[in-house]
Every structure is written in C-alpha cells, then in structure tokens.
Amino acid sequence: MESDQMGEEKEIISKELLEILACPFCKSDIRLEGEELVSECGLRYKIEDGIPHMLTPICPDCKIETEMTKENDEFEFVCKKCGKKLYDRRRTG
C-alpha cells in the first residue's frame, strides 16, 4: 500500500479489480506483489494511479516495460535496457 499526503495508507489497486484480472498471455490469475502484478507464468506488470498496464510485462530487474515480438508461435518480451528475455509459455498456434 502507498501513503497519501495525509500519511494514510491507500490501495495500489482495488481488491475488486484484482479479483477479475487475468494475465493476457497465459490467462492465469494475477496476484499483487509489492507494487506489481504477477501472473502464474511469471510475467510482471506495473500499476500507475490504480490502473494496471498489462499490454507488455515489465523486466523484473530494470522495472521498465519490455518490447514484444512473436517468434515460433511464442511471444517473446525483451528488456530495452538490459536485454533480458521473458517468454509467454503458452503456445499461440
């Protein structure tokens, strides 16, 4: 949880929204870890102002959005900063 200007804790994302979210790639449930959303396949997504950004996952090391490509019927995500590769483990074909 974050603290607002009055020092009171506020939710990073609403519990109701968290309950209905699913990973757009593996379709698994999403859990909140710190200030990030994490899927069962290990992909991580950022949250800004209570809004999940789930089009592309973030690099677990650099905390920046990755670039997505599709190769051999799998999605691949590459960090623009460190070059780390993340994969969607489900087959698309």
FIBA-311599 format. One record per residue: residue number from 1; x, y, z of N, C-alpha, C in turn. Coordinates in nm, 4 decimals, m for minus. Each point is the difference from the previous one (the first is absolute). Layout:
N
  vextor      n_c1      n_c2      n_c3     ca_c1     ca_c2     ca_c3      c_c1      c_c2      c_c3
     NUM         X         Y         Z         X         Y         Z         X         Y         Z
...
***
This chain:
93
  vextor      n_c1      n_c2      n_c3     ca_c1     ca_c2     ca_c3      c_c1      c_c2      c_c3
       1    0.0834   m0.1189    0.0000   m0.0834    0.1189    0.0000    0.0872    0.1243    0.0000
       2   m0.0531    0.1034   m0.0611    0.0686    0.1282   m0.0022   m0.0594    0.0903    0.1069
       3    0.0731    0.1049    0.0335   m0.0533    0.0995    0.0925   m0.0350    0.1252   m0.0786
       4   m0.1128    0.0616    0.0344   m0.0361    0.1238   m0.0665    0.0633    0.1182    0.0733
       5   m0.0363    0.1230   m0.0385    0.0613    0.1197    0.0590   m0.0296    0.0141    0.1487
       6   m0.1079   m0.0606    0.0466   m0.0366    0.0082    0.1410    0.0665   m0.1101    0.0809
       7    0.0791   m0.0866   m0.0665    0.0660   m0.1089    0.0698   m0.0859   m0.1245    0.0151
       8   m0.1220    0.0033   m0.0570   m0.0883   m0.1151    0.0079    0.0333   m0.0966   m0.1140
       9   m0.0119   m0.1299    0.0291    0.0276   m0.0992   m0.1031   m0.1180   m0.0103   m0.0948
      10    0.0313   m0.0158   m0.1312   m0.1044   m0.0205   m0.0992    0.0375   m0.1204   m0.0851
      11   m0.1007   m0.0608   m0.0608    0.0225   m0.1172   m0.0829    0.0711    0.0397   m0.1294
      12    0.0921   m0.0845   m0.0440    0.0674    0.0205   m0.1280   m0.0967   m0.0318   m0.1126
      13   m0.0824   m0.1031    0.0213   m0.1020   m0.0417   m0.0958   m0.1166   m0.0541    0.0812
      14   m0.1202    0.0193   m0.0489   m0.1155   m0.0460    0.0777   m0.0058   m0.1520    0.0044
      15   m0.0473   m0.0516    0.1102   m0.0138   m0.1448    0.0171   m0.0974   m0.0568   m0.1026
      16   m0.1050    0.0753   m0.0300   m0.0990   m0.0457   m0.0973    0.0619   m0.0169   m0.1386
      17    0.0834    0.0940   m0.0408    0.0659   m0.0096   m0.1300    0.0996   m0.1148   m0.0010
      18    0.0754   m0.0146    0.1058    0.0986   m0.1080    0.0088   m0.0664   m0.1376   m0.0134
      19   m0.1193   m0.0144    0.0541   m0.0711   m0.1280   m0.0057   m0.0401   m0.0399   m0.1417
      20   m0.0227    0.0963   m0.0894   m0.0462   m0.0343   m0.1346    0.1111    0.0028   m0.1053
      21    0.1192    0.0478    0.0358    0.1090    0.0063   m0.0971    0.0591   m0.1371   m0.0282
      22    0.0457   m0.0168   m0.1231    0.0713   m0.1214   m0.0405    0.1150    0.0420   m0.0900
      23    0.1055   m0.0789   m0.0027    0.1137    0.0274   m0.0874   m0.0485   m0.0069   m0.1454
      24    0.0282    0.1009   m0.0809   m0.0459   m0.0023   m0.1388    0.0706   m0.1059   m0.0848
      25    0.1068   m0.0564    0.0504    0.0764   m0.0969   m0.0783   m0.0253   m0.1438    0.0427
      26    0.0065   m0.0296    0.1295   m0.0212   m0.1384    0.0447   m0.1397   m0.0222    0.0574
      27   m0.0757    0.1078    0.0170   m0.1373   m0.0034    0.0517   m0.0107   m0.0425    0.1469
      28    0.1104   m0.0025    0.0721   m0.0028   m0.0376    0.1414   m0.0441    0.1183    0.0856
      29   m0.0347   m0.0308    0.1249   m0.0336    0.1050    0.0955    0.1223    0.0881    0.0232
      30   m0.0261    0.1203    0.0459    0.1038    0.0983    0.0289    0.0038    0.0214    0.1509
      31    0.1208    0.0137    0.0541    0.0126    0.0321    0.1429    0.0827    0.1285    0.0121
      32   m0.0181    0.0669    0.1111    0.0731    0.1231    0.0283    0.1233   m0.0339    0.0817
      33    0.1165    0.0395   m0.0482    0.1258   m0.0145    0.0742    0.0629    0.1377    0.0083
      34   m0.0032    0.0575    0.1181    0.0523    0.1359    0.0160   m0.0852    0.0958   m0.0810
      35    0.0616    0.0658   m0.0972   m0.0717    0.0941   m0.0854   m0.0118   m0.0512   m0.1428
      36    0.0104   m0.1328   m0.0183   m0.0088   m0.0608   m0.1322   m0.1036   m0.1113   m0.0001
      37   m0.0571   m0.0242   m0.1181   m0.0874   m0.1142   m0.0211    0.0845   m0.1120   m0.0567
      38   m0.0214   m0.1230    0.0452    0.0788   m0.1144   m0.0441   m0.0953   m0.1126   m0.0395
      39    0.0279   m0.0617   m0.1158   m0.0825   m0.1121   m0.0467    0.0671   m0.1315    0.0379
      40   m0.0739   m0.1092   m0.0151    0.0553   m0.1316    0.0306    0.1150   m0.0362   m0.0934
      41    0.0005    0.0561   m0.1216    0.1092   m0.0297   m0.0933    0.1241    0.0846    0.0295
      42   m0.0100    0.0901    0.0987    0.1160    0.0779    0.0419    0.0100    0.1387   m0.0606
      43   m0.0883    0.0342   m0.0937    0.0050    0.1346   m0.0576   m0.0486    0.1004    0.1032
      44    0.0622    0.1185   m0.0012   m0.0304    0.1052    0.0966   m0.0518    0.1235   m0.0738
      45   m0.0924    0.0699    0.0643   m0.0608    0.1179   m0.0596   m0.0011    0.1139    0.1004
      46    0.0151    0.1222   m0.0507    0.0009    0.1149    0.0903   m0.1408    0.0550    0.0190
      47   m0.0152    0.0766    0.1071   m0.1251    0.0668    0.0340    0.0325    0.1480    0.0159
      48   m0.0755    0.0856   m0.0668    0.0175    0.1449    0.0158   m0.1342    0.0624    0.0328
      49   m0.0069    0.0715    0.1094   m0.1232    0.0664    0.0437   m0.1176   m0.0963    0.0076
      50    0.0262   m0.1224    0.0470   m0.1050   m0.0992    0.0155   m0.0393   m0.0719   m0.1277
      51    0.0691    0.0312   m0.1110   m0.0340   m0.0591   m0.1290    0.1079   m0.1005   m0.0403
      52   m0.0384   m0.1264   m0.0236    0.0991   m0.0989   m0.0433    0.0385    0.0210   m0.1459
      53    0.1286   m0.0108   m0.0293    0.0518    0.0103   m0.1364    0.0418   m0.1402   m0.0420
      54   m0.0888   m0.0670   m0.0753    0.0207   m0.1417   m0.0262    0.0192   m0.0333   m0.1480
      55    0.0333    0.0984   m0.0832    0.0263   m0.0302   m0.1404    0.1362   m0.0650   m0.0181
      56    0.0974    0.0498    0.0732    0.1327   m0.0618   m0.0022    0.0501   m0.0104    0.1434
      57    0.0619   m0.1127    0.0353    0.0518   m0.0159    0.1359    0.1231    0.0876    0.0231
      58    0.0388    0.0114    0.1261    0.1209    0.0753    0.0336    0.1139   m0.0966    0.0307
      59    0.1202    0.0481   m0.0197    0.1195   m0.0769    0.0324    0.0104   m0.0086    0.1526
      60    0.0172   m0.1196    0.0553    0.0103   m0.0116    0.1455    0.1253    0.0660    0.0570
      61    0.1025    0.0196   m0.0832    0.1246    0.0615    0.0466   m0.0008    0.1518   m0.0148
      62   m0.0403    0.0497   m0.1164    0.0073    0.1440   m0.0295   m0.1285    0.0760    0.0309
      63   m0.1106   m0.0732    0.0153   m0.1311    0.0590    0.0297   m0.0505    0.0920   m0.1105
      64    0.0395   m0.0271   m0.1260   m0.0531    0.0750   m0.1134   m0.0741   m0.0962   m0.0920
      65   m0.0914    0.0558   m0.0815   m0.0765   m0.0832   m0.0916    0.0904   m0.0631   m0.1044
      66   m0.0358   m0.1210   m0.0385    0.0759   m0.0730   m0.1005   m0.0621    0.0224   m0.1373
      67    0.0729   m0.0407   m0.1036   m0.0530    0.0018   m0.1359   m0.0434   m0.1415   m0.0348
      68   m0.1112   m0.0126   m0.0731   m0.0540   m0.1312   m0.0309    0.0221   m0.0363   m0.1460
      69    0.0395   m0.1254   m0.0224    0.0064   m0.0564   m0.1344   m0.0649   m0.1377    0.0051
      70   m0.0372   m0.0510   m0.1148   m0.0559   m0.1356   m0.0065    0.0917   m0.0820   m0.0897
      71    0.0500   m0.1101    0.0541    0.0924   m0.0842   m0.0744   m0.0297   m0.1460    0.0312
      72   m0.0066   m0.0832   m0.1037   m0.0246   m0.1436    0.0171   m0.1235   m0.0281    0.0860
      73   m0.1084    0.0692   m0.0285   m0.1270   m0.0175    0.0723    0.0092    0.0319    0.1486
      74    0.0973    0.0769    0.0424    0.0100    0.0450    0.1385    0.0273    0.1497    0.0013
      75   m0.0558    0.0657    0.1013    0.0334    0.1403    0.0201    0.1304    0.0079    0.0767
      76    0.0824    0.0960   m0.0370    0.1259    0.0240    0.0702    0.0008    0.1468    0.0388
      77    0.0438    0.0285    0.1198    0.0081    0.1364    0.0499    0.1457    0.0283    0.0327
      78    0.0534    0.1104   m0.0513    0.1403    0.0334    0.0195    0.0097    0.1370    0.0672
      79    0.0792    0.0075    0.1071    0.0230    0.1266    0.0695    0.0845    0.0900   m0.0884
      80   m0.0460    0.1228   m0.0188    0.0726    0.0963   m0.0828    0.1296    0.0463    0.0657
      81    0.0099   m0.0150    0.1305    0.1176    0.0488    0.0721    0.1068   m0.1082    0.0176
      82   m0.0394   m0.1161    0.0564    0.1007   m0.1023    0.0321    0.0029   m0.1174   m0.0983
      83   m0.1018   m0.0091   m0.0864   m0.0031   m0.1075   m0.0982   m0.0566   m0.1313    0.0514
      84   m0.0436   m0.0044    0.1250   m0.0563   m0.1229    0.0563   m0.1235   m0.0408   m0.0794
      85   m0.0127   m0.1306   m0.0261   m0.1137   m0.0522   m0.0746   m0.0966   m0.0706    0.0939
      86   m0.1272    0.0304   m0.0173   m0.1080   m0.0653    0.0726   m0.0872   m0.0672   m0.1048
      87   m0.0639   m0.1083    0.0348   m0.0808   m0.0725   m0.0966   m0.1384   m0.0272    0.0537
      88   m0.0972    0.0019   m0.0915   m0.1317   m0.0495    0.0295    0.0053   m0.1493   m0.0243
      89   m0.0234   m0.0778    0.1015    0.0194   m0.1447   m0.0098   m0.1141   m0.0734   m0.0690
      90   m0.1072    0.0677   m0.0310   m0.1082   m0.0698   m0.0679    0.0200    0.0083   m0.1506
      91   m0.0382   m0.1013   m0.0708    0.0117   m0.0036   m0.1455   m0.1143    0.0799   m0.0602
      92    0.0261    0.0748   m0.1052   m0.1035    0.0803   m0.0626   m0.0585   m0.0668   m0.1231
      93    0.0572   m0.1072   m0.0496   m0.0452   m0.0586   m0.1257   m0.0724   m0.1249    0.0125
***
